[in-house]
Amino acid sequence: MKTWNLRPLTLSAALLALMTLTAPASAQDPTVPAVDRSALREAHGDYVLDDGRTLKVQVGARRLSVGLDEHPLELWRAENADLLVSPDGMRRLRLYRNVDGSVDRVALEIDRVR
């Protein structure tokens, strides 16, 4: 009778399961709250700030990305339908809306390190 050595397969499966369970919380949690998704989708687009810089906002089903000028987009989180916060918490993007709910203008606020 032939016996099979299943130990390497079992170790591989255990390692794969461990890697899946220990994924960072930021990868598992959406940056777009379910309640505000429809309001945040109105913010999707390109904006010109008061100082002439270009801001790009992309709102997906579960992710929210913001990019300033030619810098690559980075994942931000939505505090609510009118406030977006950068991953480091030092930058905030306020959305100002019209009466119909569409985004009229945006304001970028940056905290300085003291």
MOUR-V265489 format. One record per helix or strand. SS is the DSSP state (h for helix, s for strand). FROM is the first residue (numbers start at 0). LEN is the number of residues. If there is no record, write none. Layout:
BEGIN
ss:SS from:FROM len:LEN
ss:SS from:FROM len:LEN
END
This chain:
BEGIN
ss:h from:6 len:15
ss:h from:24 len:4
ss:h from:36 len:5
ss:s from:44 len:4
ss:s from:53 len:6
ss:s from:63 len:5
ss:s from:73 len:7
ss:s from:82 len:3
ss:s from:90 len:7
ss:s from:102 len:8
END
